[in-house]
Amino acid sequence: MNQPEARVAYSIPEVMIQTGLGRDCVYRNIRARKLIARKIGRRTVVLAADLHAFLNQLPKLHEGKSAA
């Protein structure tokens, strides 16, 4: 049985679905150069590796805070 190939890139709506972030938030992070996007003609895509890197660089909840 054939297994589906891993995704290489996502459209902006797919990034929104994968992350649960809204369109404005996705584009704000692209403009801030926190999320790397690429252009194919008029279409904007985010490579899967860049999306994973963006998510991994986000601060962890309670990072740097001592337990109370």
C-alpha positions in Angstrom: 0.0 0.0 0.0 1.3 3.5 -0.9 1.9 5.8 2.0 1.2 9.5 1.4 4.3 11.7 0.9 5.2 14.1 3.6 4.2 17.7 2.8 7.0 20.0 1.7 5.2 23.3 1.7 1.9 24.8 3.0 -0.3 27.6 1.7 -1.2 30.4 4.1 -4.7 28.8 4.8 -3.0 25.5 5.4 -0.5 27.1 7.9 -3.6 28.6 9.6 -5.2 25.2 9.9 -2.0 23.5 11.1 -1.2 26.1 13.8 -4.6 27.4 14.7 -3.4 30.9 14.1 -5.4 33.5 12.3 -4.4 35.1 8.9 -3.3 38.4 10.4 -1.1 36.6 13.0 0.5 34.5 10.3 1.3 37.5 8.1 2.4 39.6 11.1 5.0 36.9 11.9 6.1 36.7 8.2 6.5 40.5 8.1 8.5 40.3 11.4 10.7 37.7 9.7 9.9 35.2 12.5 8.2 32.9 10.0 9.9 32.5 6.6 7.6 32.5 3.6 8.4 32.1 -0.1 6.6 33.2 -3.3 5.7 31.1 -6.2 4.2 33.5 -8.7 1.4 35.2 -6.7 1.1 32.4 -4.2 2.8 32.5 -0.8 4.0 29.3 0.7 5.7 28.2 3.9 8.1 25.3 3.8 7.3 22.6 6.3 10.8 22.9 7.7 10.4 26.6 8.2 7.0 26.2 9.9 8.5 23.6 12.3 11.4 25.9 13.0 9.0 28.8 13.7 7.0 26.7 16.1 10.1 25.4 17.9 11.5 28.9 18.5 8.3 30.0 20.3 8.9 30.4 24.0 7.7 27.6 26.2 4.9 28.3 28.6 6.4 29.4 32.0 9.9 29.4 30.6 12.3 31.2 32.9 9.8 31.4 35.8 10.3 29.7 39.0 7.5 27.4 40.3 5.4 29.0 43.0 
